[in-house]
Amino acid sequence: MAINTFHRQFKRAAGLCPIQFQKQLRLLEARNLIAFEGYPVASAAYHVGYQSPSQFNREYSRFFGSSPARDTENIRRIESTRN
């Protein structure tokens, strides 16, 4: 399969291009590591493949609408009200 065909088929199936899909998976995994596994933000960023914590923070904030620290605080607050 040609690369262009793959990208077109992937986008049709997933709704995102492969790179956007990968970025989304990495950010979701990092969010899980930070909020539920207790990883520091920089460690989670490196663990999911980011080489720059500042780039990770920008992309995280863009995707989730708040910084990793603020987002984690909100998630933990929500989780504590459920238990």
Biopython code that builds the backbone (N, CA, C, O; Angstrom):
import numpy as np
from Bio.PDB.StructureBuilder import StructureBuilder

atoms = [
    (1, "MET", "N", (0.849, -1.168, 0.000)),
    (1, "MET", "CA", (0.000, 0.000, 0.000)),
    (1, "MET", "C", (0.898, 1.235, 0.000)),
    (1, "MET", "O", (1.865, 1.309, 0.759)),
    (2, "ALA", "N", (0.584, 2.168, -0.825)),
    (2, "ALA", "CA", (1.335, 3.424, -0.880)),
    (2, "ALA", "C", (1.089, 4.226, 0.401)),
    (2, "ALA", "O", (0.023, 4.124, 1.008)),
    (3, "ILE", "N", (2.063, 5.009, 0.799)),
    (3, "ILE", "CA", (1.975, 5.788, 2.031)),
    (3, "ILE", "C", (0.782, 6.746, 2.005)),
    (3, "ILE", "O", (0.088, 6.897, 3.010)),
    (4, "ASN", "N", (0.544, 7.384, 0.875)),
    (4, "ASN", "CA", (-0.599, 8.300, 0.780)),
    (4, "ASN", "C", (-1.920, 7.559, 0.943)),
    (4, "ASN", "O", (-2.846, 8.061, 1.580)),
    (5, "THR", "N", (-2.001, 6.378, 0.371)),
    (5, "THR", "CA", (-3.212, 5.564, 0.511)),
    (5, "THR", "C", (-3.399, 5.153, 1.960)),
    (5, "THR", "O", (-4.512, 5.193, 2.485)),
    (6, "PHE", "N", (-2.310, 4.759, 2.605)),
    (6, "PHE", "CA", (-2.384, 4.389, 4.019)),
    (6, "PHE", "C", (-2.906, 5.550, 4.855)),
    (6, "PHE", "O", (-3.816, 5.374, 5.665)),
    (7, "HIS", "N", (-2.339, 6.726, 4.665)),
    (7, "HIS", "CA", (-2.761, 7.903, 5.439)),
    (7, "HIS", "C", (-4.236, 8.198, 5.208)),
    (7, "HIS", "O", (-4.968, 8.485, 6.156)),
    (8, "ARG", "N", (-4.669, 8.132, 3.983)),
    (8, "ARG", "CA", (-6.072, 8.407, 3.663)),
    (8, "ARG", "C", (-6.989, 7.369, 4.311)),
    (8, "ARG", "O", (-8.016, 7.724, 4.889)),
    (9, "GLN", "N", (-6.623, 6.096, 4.216)),
    (9, "GLN", "CA", (-7.428, 5.026, 4.811)),
    (9, "GLN", "C", (-7.434, 5.117, 6.352)),
    (9, "GLN", "O", (-8.461, 4.906, 6.996)),
    (10, "PHE", "N", (-6.274, 5.434, 6.914)),
    (10, "PHE", "CA", (-6.171, 5.569, 8.366)),
    (10, "PHE", "C", (-7.063, 6.708, 8.843)),
    (10, "PHE", "O", (-7.807, 6.557, 9.812)),
    (11, "LYS", "N", (-6.987, 7.836, 8.166)),
    (11, "LYS", "CA", (-7.791, 8.984, 8.564)),
    (11, "LYS", "C", (-9.275, 8.675, 8.431)),
    (11, "LYS", "O", (-10.072, 9.102, 9.266)),
    (12, "ARG", "N", (-9.649, 7.951, 7.410)),
    (12, "ARG", "CA", (-11.049, 7.571, 7.235)),
    (12, "ARG", "C", (-11.502, 6.685, 8.398)),
    (12, "ARG", "O", (-12.607, 6.855, 8.912)),
    (13, "ALA", "N", (-10.661, 5.752, 8.809)),
    (13, "ALA", "CA", (-11.027, 4.813, 9.877)),
    (13, "ALA", "C", (-10.962, 5.436, 11.268)),
    (13, "ALA", "O", (-11.852, 5.214, 12.090)),
    (14, "ALA", "N", (-9.914, 6.214, 11.535)),
    (14, "ALA", "CA", (-9.678, 6.735, 12.883)),
    (14, "ALA", "C", (-10.149, 8.169, 13.081)),
    (14, "ALA", "O", (-10.313, 8.617, 14.216)),
    (15, "GLY", "N", (-10.368, 8.885, 11.994)),
    (15, "GLY", "CA", (-10.771, 10.280, 12.109)),
    (15, "GLY", "C", (-9.611, 11.235, 12.314)),
    (15, "GLY", "O", (-9.809, 12.446, 12.402)),
    (16, "LEU", "N", (-8.412, 10.701, 12.388)),
    (16, "LEU", "CA", (-7.206, 11.502, 12.577)),
    (16, "LEU", "C", (-6.112, 10.945, 11.687)),
    (16, "LEU", "O", (-6.142, 9.771, 11.318)),
    (17, "CYS", "N", (-5.147, 11.783, 11.341)),
    (17, "CYS", "CA", (-3.997, 11.257, 10.617)),
    (17, "CYS", "C", (-3.146, 10.458, 11.606)),
    (17, "CYS", "O", (-3.282, 10.653, 12.814)),
    (18, "PRO", "N", (-2.281, 9.572, 11.134)),
    (18, "PRO", "CA", (-1.499, 8.715, 12.041)),
    (18, "PRO", "C", (-0.699, 9.474, 13.096)),
    (18, "PRO", "O", (-0.626, 9.035, 14.244)),
    (19, "ILE", "N", (-0.108, 10.589, 12.731)),
    (19, "ILE", "CA", (0.696, 11.340, 13.706)),
    (19, "ILE", "C", (-0.191, 11.947, 14.793)),
    (19, "ILE", "O", (0.173, 11.927, 15.968)),
    (20, "GLN", "N", (-1.339, 12.479, 14.416)),
    (20, "GLN", "CA", (-2.267, 13.031, 15.412)),
    (20, "GLN", "C", (-2.774, 11.928, 16.338)),
    (20, "GLN", "O", (-2.909, 12.130, 17.545)),
    (21, "PHE", "N", (-3.050, 10.769, 15.763)),
    (21, "PHE", "CA", (-3.516, 9.634, 16.551)),
    (21, "PHE", "C", (-2.447, 9.220, 17.562)),
    (21, "PHE", "O", (-2.746, 8.998, 18.735)),
    (22, "GLN", "N", (-1.208, 9.120, 17.104)),
    (22, "GLN", "CA", (-0.112, 8.751, 17.997)),
    (22, "GLN", "C", (0.063, 9.786, 19.110)),
    (22, "GLN", "O", (0.263, 9.424, 20.269)),
    (23, "LYS", "N", (-0.012, 11.057, 18.763)),
    (23, "LYS", "CA", (0.140, 12.121, 19.759)),
    (23, "LYS", "C", (-0.958, 12.011, 20.811)),
    (23, "LYS", "O", (-0.700, 12.152, 22.007)),
    (24, "GLN", "N", (-2.181, 11.760, 20.358)),
    (24, "GLN", "CA", (-3.302, 11.630, 21.275)),
    (24, "GLN", "C", (-3.092, 10.447, 22.229)),
    (24, "GLN", "O", (-3.346, 10.568, 23.428)),
    (25, "LEU", "N", (-2.638, 9.325, 21.712)),
    (25, "LEU", "CA", (-2.366, 8.162, 22.569)),
    (25, "LEU", "C", (-1.283, 8.467, 23.597)),
    (25, "LEU", "O", (-1.401, 8.092, 24.764)),
    (26, "ARG", "N", (-0.232, 9.147, 23.159)),
    (26, "ARG", "CA", (0.867, 9.484, 24.066)),
    (26, "ARG", "C", (0.386, 10.417, 25.176)),
    (26, "ARG", "O", (0.737, 10.236, 26.341)),
    (27, "LEU", "N", (-0.414, 11.410, 24.813)),
    (27, "LEU", "CA", (-0.912, 12.353, 25.815)),
    (27, "LEU", "C", (-1.868, 11.676, 26.791)),
    (27, "LEU", "O", (-1.831, 11.964, 27.988)),
    (28, "LEU", "N", (-2.708, 10.796, 26.309)),
    (28, "LEU", "CA", (-3.623, 10.073, 27.193)),
    (28, "LEU", "C", (-2.860, 9.165, 28.159)),
    (28, "LEU", "O", (-3.203, 9.076, 29.337)),
    (29, "GLU", "N", (-1.833, 8.498, 27.657)),
    (29, "GLU", "CA", (-1.015, 7.649, 28.526)),
    (29, "GLU", "C", (-0.273, 8.491, 29.560)),
    (29, "GLU", "O", (-0.198, 8.109, 30.728)),
    (30, "ALA", "N", (0.268, 9.617, 29.149)),
    (30, "ALA", "CA", (0.963, 10.500, 30.091)),
    (30, "ALA", "C", (-0.003, 10.990, 31.166)),
    (30, "ALA", "O", (0.360, 11.057, 32.340)),
    (31, "ARG", "N", (-1.217, 11.331, 30.778)),
    (31, "ARG", "CA", (-2.222, 11.789, 31.741)),
    (31, "ARG", "C", (-2.480, 10.696, 32.781)),
    (31, "ARG", "O", (-2.567, 10.979, 33.976)),
    (32, "ASN", "N", (-2.599, 9.478, 32.333)),
    (32, "ASN", "CA", (-2.803, 8.357, 33.244)),
    (32, "ASN", "C", (-1.617, 8.195, 34.193)),
    (32, "ASN", "O", (-1.804, 7.998, 35.393)),
    (33, "LEU", "N", (-0.413, 8.277, 33.664)),
    (33, "LEU", "CA", (0.784, 8.131, 34.496)),
    (33, "LEU", "C", (0.870, 9.226, 35.556)),
    (33, "LEU", "O", (1.233, 8.959, 36.702)),
    (34, "ILE", "N", (0.541, 10.442, 35.177)),
    (34, "ILE", "CA", (0.632, 11.573, 36.111)),
    (34, "ILE", "C", (-0.471, 11.496, 37.164)),
    (34, "ILE", "O", (-0.204, 11.604, 38.361)),
    (35, "ALA", "N", (-1.703, 11.309, 36.713)),
    (35, "ALA", "CA", (-2.847, 11.389, 37.619)),
    (35, "ALA", "C", (-3.010, 10.153, 38.499)),
    (35, "ALA", "O", (-3.391, 10.271, 39.664)),
    (36, "PHE", "N", (-2.727, 8.966, 37.954)),
    (36, "PHE", "CA", (-3.044, 7.744, 38.686)),
    (36, "PHE", "C", (-1.832, 6.933, 39.130)),
    (36, "PHE", "O", (-1.931, 6.121, 40.050)),
    (37, "GLU", "N", (-0.700, 7.148, 38.486)),
    (37, "GLU", "CA", (0.497, 6.391, 38.856)),
    (37, "GLU", "C", (1.491, 7.242, 39.633)),
    (37, "GLU", "O", (2.503, 6.730, 40.110)),
    (38, "GLY", "N", (1.214, 8.537, 39.767)),
    (38, "GLY", "CA", (2.066, 9.408, 40.568)),
    (38, "GLY", "C", (3.366, 9.844, 39.915)),
    (38, "GLY", "O", (4.277, 10.305, 40.603)),
    (39, "TYR", "N", (3.467, 9.706, 38.598)),
    (39, "TYR", "CA", (4.683, 10.137, 37.909)),
    (39, "TYR", "C", (4.795, 11.656, 37.952)),
    (39, "TYR", "O", (3.786, 12.350, 37.825)),
    (40, "PRO", "N", (5.997, 12.181, 38.126)),
    (40, "PRO", "CA", (6.203, 13.617, 37.915)),
    (40, "PRO", "C", (5.972, 13.931, 36.431)),
    (40, "PRO", "O", (6.152, 13.061, 35.579)),
    (41, "VAL", "N", (5.582, 15.142, 36.129)),
    (41, "VAL", "CA", (5.236, 15.520, 34.758)),
    (41, "VAL", "C", (6.381, 15.232, 33.790)),
    (41, "VAL", "O", (6.161, 14.621, 32.744)),
    (42, "ALA", "N", (7.581, 15.657, 34.117)),
    (42, "ALA", "CA", (8.711, 15.458, 33.204)),
    (42, "ALA", "C", (8.983, 13.973, 32.974)),
    (42, "ALA", "O", (9.289, 13.572, 31.851)),
    (43, "SER", "N", (8.876, 13.160, 34.011)),
    (43, "SER", "CA", (9.104, 11.717, 33.864)),
    (43, "SER", "C", (8.055, 11.087, 32.962)),
    (43, "SER", "O", (8.377, 10.254, 32.115)),
    (44, "ALA", "N", (6.814, 11.480, 33.140)),
    (44, "ALA", "CA", (5.743, 10.958, 32.282)),
    (44, "ALA", "C", (5.975, 11.373, 30.836)),
    (44, "ALA", "O", (5.770, 10.580, 29.917)),
    (45, "ALA", "N", (6.401, 12.609, 30.635)),
    (45, "ALA", "CA", (6.674, 13.104, 29.280)),
    (45, "ALA", "C", (7.754, 12.253, 28.617)),
    (45, "ALA", "O", (7.587, 11.821, 27.476)),
    (46, "TYR", "N", (8.842, 12.012, 29.312)),
    (46, "TYR", "CA", (9.917, 11.191, 28.758)),
    (46, "TYR", "C", (9.458, 9.749, 28.536)),
    (46, "TYR", "O", (9.805, 9.121, 27.536)),
    (47, "HIS", "N", (8.686, 9.247, 29.472)),
    (47, "HIS", "CA", (8.222, 7.859, 29.395)),
    (47, "HIS", "C", (7.387, 7.601, 28.140)),
    (47, "HIS", "O", (7.473, 6.524, 27.549)),
    (48, "VAL", "N", (6.586, 8.576, 27.734)),
    (48, "VAL", "CA", (5.733, 8.384, 26.546)),
    (48, "VAL", "C", (6.400, 8.863, 25.258)),
    (48, "VAL", "O", (5.793, 8.818, 24.187)),
    (49, "GLY", "N", (7.647, 9.321, 25.363)),
    (49, "GLY", "CA", (8.404, 9.613, 24.152)),
    (49, "GLY", "C", (8.701, 11.057, 23.846)),
    (49, "GLY", "O", (9.294, 11.349, 22.807)),
    (50, "TYR", "N", (8.312, 11.971, 24.711)),
    (50, "TYR", "CA", (8.662, 13.377, 24.485)),
    (50, "TYR", "C", (10.090, 13.602, 24.942)),
    (50, "TYR", "O", (10.523, 13.039, 25.947)),
    (51, "GLN", "N", (10.818, 14.420, 24.210)),
    (51, "GLN", "CA", (12.190, 14.726, 24.596)),
    (51, "GLN", "C", (12.307, 16.090, 25.249)),
    (51, "GLN", "O", (13.341, 16.427, 25.825)),
    (52, "SER", "N", (11.238, 16.874, 25.156)),
    (52, "SER", "CA", (11.240, 18.211, 25.722)),
    (52, "SER", "C", (10.022, 18.382, 26.635)),
    (52, "SER", "O", (8.886, 18.346, 26.163)),
    (53, "PRO", "N", (10.252, 18.569, 27.934)),
    (53, "PRO", "CA", (9.125, 18.801, 28.837)),
    (53, "PRO", "C", (8.297, 20.040, 28.457)),
    (53, "PRO", "O", (7.079, 20.048, 28.635)),
    (54, "SER", "N", (8.948, 21.071, 27.941)),
    (54, "SER", "CA", (8.186, 22.269, 27.569)),
    (54, "SER", "C", (7.274, 21.998, 26.369)),
    (54, "SER", "O", (6.146, 22.489, 26.325)),
    (55, "GLN", "N", (7.757, 21.222, 25.404)),
    (55, "GLN", "CA", (6.905, 20.843, 24.269)),
    (55, "GLN", "C", (5.742, 19.984, 24.758)),
    (55, "GLN", "O", (4.604, 20.161, 24.323)),
    (56, "PHE", "N", (6.035, 19.053, 25.664)),
    (56, "PHE", "CA", (4.987, 18.219, 26.239)),
    (56, "PHE", "C", (3.935, 19.082, 26.929)),
    (56, "PHE", "O", (2.739, 18.883, 26.720)),
    (57, "ASN", "N", (4.370, 20.038, 27.749)),
    (57, "ASN", "CA", (3.426, 20.906, 28.460)),
    (57, "ASN", "C", (2.547, 21.692, 27.493)),
    (57, "ASN", "O", (1.346, 21.834, 27.726)),
    (58, "ARG", "N", (3.129, 22.200, 26.416)),
    (58, "ARG", "CA", (2.341, 22.944, 25.426)),
    (58, "ARG", "C", (1.296, 22.046, 24.781)),
    (58, "ARG", "O", (0.126, 22.415, 24.682)),
    (59, "GLU", "N", (1.720, 20.874, 24.345)),
    (59, "GLU", "CA", (0.789, 19.970, 23.663)),
    (59, "GLU", "C", (-0.264, 19.434, 24.627)),
    (59, "GLU", "O", (-1.423, 19.276, 24.244)),
    (60, "TYR", "N", (0.114, 19.155, 25.858)),
    (60, "TYR", "CA", (-0.832, 18.684, 26.868)),
    (60, "TYR", "C", (-1.890, 19.752, 27.125)),
    (60, "TYR", "O", (-3.087, 19.465, 27.131)),
    (61, "SER", "N", (-1.442, 20.978, 27.335)),
    (61, "SER", "CA", (-2.367, 22.071, 27.609)),
    (61, "SER", "C", (-3.304, 22.324, 26.432)),
    (61, "SER", "O", (-4.490, 22.596, 26.621)),
    (62, "ARG", "N", (-2.776, 22.235, 25.239)),
    (62, "ARG", "CA", (-3.587, 22.418, 24.036)),
    (62, "ARG", "C", (-4.647, 21.319, 23.925)),
    (62, "ARG", "O", (-5.796, 21.588, 23.573)),
    (63, "PHE", "N", (-4.253, 20.088, 24.225)),
    (63, "PHE", "CA", (-5.158, 18.952, 24.062)),
    (63, "PHE", "C", (-6.206, 18.878, 25.171)),
    (63, "PHE", "O", (-7.388, 18.677, 24.890)),
    (64, "PHE", "N", (-5.783, 19.039, 26.434)),
    (64, "PHE", "CA", (-6.693, 18.872, 27.565)),
    (64, "PHE", "C", (-7.282, 20.190, 28.074)),
    (64, "PHE", "O", (-8.220, 20.171, 28.870)),
    (65, "GLY", "N", (-6.757, 21.316, 27.636)),
    (65, "GLY", "CA", (-7.319, 22.603, 28.033)),
    (65, "GLY", "C", (-6.757, 23.176, 29.313)),
    (65, "GLY", "O", (-7.179, 24.253, 29.736)),
    (66, "SER", "N", (-5.823, 22.494, 29.942)),
    (66, "SER", "CA", (-5.148, 23.036, 31.118)),
    (66, "SER", "C", (-3.796, 22.344, 31.278)),
    (66, "SER", "O", (-3.524, 21.321, 30.650)),
    (67, "SER", "N", (-2.970, 22.920, 32.124)),
    (67, "SER", "CA", (-1.627, 22.373, 32.335)),
    (67, "SER", "C", (-1.719, 20.991, 32.964)),
    (67, "SER", "O", (-2.743, 20.647, 33.554)),
    (68, "PRO", "N", (-0.654, 20.191, 32.844)),
    (68, "PRO", "CA", (-0.676, 18.868, 33.476)),
    (68, "PRO", "C", (-0.966, 18.937, 34.978)),
    (68, "PRO", "O", (-1.739, 18.130, 35.495)),
    (69, "ALA", "N", (-0.366, 19.876, 35.667)),
    (69, "ALA", "CA", (-0.577, 19.980, 37.119)),
    (69, "ALA", "C", (-2.023, 20.330, 37.442)),
    (69, "ALA", "O", (-2.627, 19.707, 38.316)),
    (70, "ARG", "N", (-2.575, 21.300, 36.763)),
    (70, "ARG", "CA", (-3.963, 21.715, 37.016)),
    (70, "ARG", "C", (-4.938, 20.605, 36.621)),
    (70, "ARG", "O", (-5.910, 20.347, 37.331)),
    (71, "ASP", "N", (-4.679, 19.959, 35.499)),
    (71, "ASP", "CA", (-5.537, 18.878, 35.043)),
    (71, "ASP", "C", (-5.518, 17.723, 36.046)),
    (71, "ASP", "O", (-6.566, 17.164, 36.373)),
    (72, "THR", "N", (-4.338, 17.369, 36.528)),
    (72, "THR", "CA", (-4.208, 16.293, 37.504)),
    (72, "THR", "C", (-4.952, 16.635, 38.786)),
    (72, "THR", "O", (-5.622, 15.783, 39.369)),
    (73, "GLU", "N", (-4.835, 17.869, 39.216)),
    (73, "GLU", "CA", (-5.555, 18.320, 40.406)),
    (73, "GLU", "C", (-7.063, 18.144, 40.224)),
    (73, "GLU", "O", (-7.750, 17.670, 41.129)),
    (74, "ASN", "N", (-7.571, 18.526, 39.056)),
    (74, "ASN", "CA", (-9.004, 18.383, 38.774)),
    (74, "ASN", "C", (-9.417, 16.914, 38.737)),
    (74, "ASN", "O", (-10.459, 16.551, 39.283)),
    (75, "ILE", "N", (-8.615, 16.073, 38.101)),
    (75, "ILE", "CA", (-8.926, 14.640, 38.026)),
    (75, "ILE", "C", (-8.962, 14.035, 39.425)),
    (75, "ILE", "O", (-9.876, 13.278, 39.751)),
    (76, "ARG", "N", (-7.994, 14.359, 40.234)),
    (76, "ARG", "CA", (-7.943, 13.792, 41.589)),
    (76, "ARG", "C", (-9.112, 14.287, 42.438)),
    (76, "ARG", "O", (-9.646, 13.539, 43.256)),
    (77, "ARG", "N", (-9.505, 15.532, 42.248)),
    (77, "ARG", "CA", (-10.649, 16.066, 42.971)),
    (77, "ARG", "C", (-11.924, 15.316, 42.575)),
    (77, "ARG", "O", (-12.732, 14.957, 43.431)),
    (78, "ILE", "N", (-12.095, 15.084, 41.277)),
    (78, "ILE", "CA", (-13.259, 14.343, 40.782)),
    (78, "ILE", "C", (-13.246, 12.922, 41.326)),
    (78, "ILE", "O", (-14.270, 12.422, 41.791)),
    (79, "GLU", "N", (-12.092, 12.276, 41.269)),
    (79, "GLU", "CA", (-11.974, 10.897, 41.761)),
    (79, "GLU", "C", (-12.258, 10.807, 43.261)),
    (79, "GLU", "O", (-12.859, 9.834, 43.716)),
    (80, "SER", "N", (-11.838, 11.800, 44.026)),
    (80, "SER", "CA", (-12.065, 11.741, 45.474)),
    (80, "SER", "C", (-13.544, 11.898, 45.814)),
    (80, "SER", "O", (-13.993, 11.379, 46.836)),
    (81, "THR", "N", (-14.296, 12.588, 44.997)),
    (81, "THR", "CA", (-15.737, 12.720, 45.256)),
    (81, "THR", "C", (-16.499, 11.454, 44.886)),
    (81, "THR", "O", (-17.605, 11.233, 45.381)),
    (82, "ARG", "N", (-15.925, 10.623, 44.025)),
    (82, "ARG", "CA", (-16.562, 9.356, 43.641)),
    (82, "ARG", "C", (-16.401, 8.291, 44.702)),
    (82, "ARG", "O", (-17.222, 7.380, 44.807)),
    (83, "ASN", "N", (-15.344, 8.402, 45.488)),
    (83, "ASN", "CA", (-15.041, 7.343, 46.468)),
    (83, "ASN", "C", (-15.599, 7.663, 47.820)),
    (83, "ASN", "O", (-15.435, 6.881, 48.756)),
]
sb = StructureBuilder()
sb.init_structure("model")
sb.init_model(0)
sb.init_chain("A")
sb.init_seg("    ")
for serial, (resi, resn, name, xyz) in enumerate(atoms, 1):
    if name == "N":
        sb.init_residue(resn, " ", resi, " ")
    sb.init_atom(name, np.array(xyz, "f"), 0.0, 1.0, " ", f" {name:<3s}", serial, name[0])
structure = sb.get_structure()
